[in-house]
């Protein structure tokens, strides 16, 4: 739960700052919150998470451009760019290195046949690319207010739906562990 809160901390603060002020104040809050997130991980976990570093770089670039040029489109585009970069990273991991990115992230928790890792990795790649496209659709067809709501609730909802679908897909590959011999005798 701590990890989930830590990952969504900057987005939640962005959302709240937008609701109480405006997009430019929210963008400044996002920059500070993302810096704090990376600093917190370094201070308490003694490491930098690659995802947080990429996010920080893009928040600084697009958020800085938003504030400097007073143009909200930069921060809106950041969401698509970051999703596309993550999608590209998953896709390229199929061809660069010996292990797909999703396997590197999950192999300690689950054992799957190699073709399933490939499908799962490609699924995440397609998911991130599509979410980036959906973000731009919302940016260009709806108000900033709707986009901010979508950024928090819509993207979170899409991610949860994808994870549930992923769980359903993976269920057929997860085998029940054999009960220990002591438990079998008790039955």
Secondary structure as UniProt FT lines:
FT   HELIX           2..20
FT   HELIX           23..45
FT   HELIX           50..58
FT   HELIX           59..63
FT   HELIX           64..69
FT   HELIX           73..92
FT   TURN            93..95
FT   HELIX           101..106
FT   TURN            107..109
FT   HELIX           114..141
FT   HELIX           144..149
FT   HELIX           150..154
FT   HELIX           155..171
FT   TURN            172..173
FT   HELIX           181..186
//
